[in-house]
Amino acid sequence: MEEPWDFEFLSRIVDGFVSFLSEFVEDWLANDMRVSIFKILFSWLVVSLIAIHFAWRVYGNTVNDMYYRQGTGGQNGGAPDSAPLRSGWGGAEGDNPKTHRE
């Protein structure tokens, strides 16, 4: 029975990855328009992710507190803790209403 993860299979994967990286480095160092556009877009992505990270560090607690409001109105300012019992398709007459407790 042949081993499915033999050395030849792994060496092909590593060779393919190394050739991809060498070609990527050659393209990166070339003075080509598509490489310049890629560099600009990649830089924009990195700067945006860094800005989002720092904004979340500064304003994350404020946003979290706005989303999870504390008070008598329930979570997110919605329904109060216990709603009035309504008869109808919601359940039988004798059922107790379920309430959300944190």
URFENZI-V579341 format. One record per residue. N is the residue number from 1. RES is the residue in three letters. SS is DSSP state (hx for helix, st for strand, lp for the rest). Layout:
((N/RES/SS) (N/RES/SS))
This chain:
((1/MET/lp) (2/GLU/lp) (3/GLU/lp) (4/PRO/lp) (5/TRP/lp) (6/ASP/lp) (7/PHE/hx) (8/GLU/hx) (9/PHE/hx) (10/LEU/hx) (11/SER/hx) (12/ARG/hx) (13/ILE/hx) (14/VAL/hx) (15/ASP/hx) (16/GLY/hx) (17/PHE/hx) (18/VAL/hx) (19/SER/hx) (20/PHE/hx) (21/LEU/hx) (22/SER/hx) (23/GLU/hx) (24/PHE/hx) (25/VAL/hx) (26/GLU/hx) (27/ASP/hx) (28/TRP/hx) (29/LEU/hx) (30/ALA/lp) (31/ASN/lp) (32/ASP/lp) (33/MET/hx) (34/ARG/hx) (35/VAL/hx) (36/SER/hx) (37/ILE/hx) (38/PHE/hx) (39/LYS/hx) (40/ILE/hx) (41/LEU/hx) (42/PHE/hx) (43/SER/hx) (44/TRP/hx) (45/LEU/hx) (46/VAL/hx) (47/VAL/hx) (48/SER/hx) (49/LEU/hx) (50/ILE/hx) (51/ALA/hx) (52/ILE/hx) (53/HIS/hx) (54/PHE/hx) (55/ALA/hx) (56/TRP/hx) (57/ARG/hx) (58/VAL/hx) (59/TYR/hx) (60/GLY/hx) (61/ASN/hx) (62/THR/hx) (63/VAL/hx) (64/ASN/hx) (65/ASP/hx) (66/MET/hx) (67/TYR/hx) (68/TYR/lp) (69/ARG/lp) (70/GLN/lp) (71/GLY/lp) (72/THR/lp) (73/GLY/lp) (74/GLY/lp) (75/GLN/hx) (76/ASN/hx) (77/GLY/hx) (78/GLY/lp) (79/ALA/lp) (80/PRO/lp) (81/ASP/lp) (82/SER/lp) (83/ALA/lp) (84/PRO/lp) (85/LEU/lp) (86/ARG/lp) (87/SER/lp) (88/GLY/st) (89/TRP/lp) (90/GLY/lp) (91/GLY/st) (92/ALA/lp) (93/GLU/lp) (94/GLY/lp) (95/ASP/lp) (96/ASN/lp) (97/PRO/lp) (98/LYS/lp) (99/THR/lp) (100/HIS/lp) (101/ARG/lp) (102/GLU/lp))
